[in-house]
Amino acid sequence: MKDKKRYSEAFKQKVMEELRDGKWKMVADAAQAYGVSAQGVRYWMKRLGFEHLNGRIIYVKTTSEIDEIKRLKAIEEAIWIYSHRRLHLDSLPFQFGSRDCTTFAHSCPLKPP
């Protein structure tokens, strides 16, 4: 008969804290270090409220990359606003004045995502 291992709550909490603090890159690393199954560690994560750590992705970016992402998001938002306001204006009857976007820009009910 195979012996069953039982782990204390303190031990489980220690493993979870090490995962949270980044000592282990993956659940499998922590499991292997302590001789526990990865499935068991994932179960502890769920039971102890550390599920948010499972499968996390950490992005490391330079400040220039962050600035470029912000710039591209601003451009994307401007394009979205322009295209949806243009659609809104194209649906208006002709007697309501100019079809130029700047005329009705302040009253457009559409908002960007």
C-alpha positions, 0 to 999 in steps of 0.5 A: 500500500502506498503511503499518502502524504498530508501537507500542513496548511502552513506549508501550503500557504508558504508555497502559495506565497513563494509563487506570489512573490515570484520565487517560482516561474511556474506551478510545476517548478514549485511542485517539483521543488517540494515533491508535490504534484502540480495538480495538487498545487493548483488545487491549493491555489484554488482552495486558498484563494491564489487562483489569480496566480495560475497562468499569469503573464508578466510583461516587461516593457521599457518606457519607450515601449509604454509611450509607443503603446499609449500613442498607438492607443490614442491614434486608434481611439481617434480613428474610432471616434472619427469613423463612428461620428462619420457614420452617425453624420451620414445617417442624418437627413441632408436638411440638417446642415453640413455633413462635415464631422466638426459640425456635429462632433459635440453632439455625437452620442457615440463614445469610443470603447 
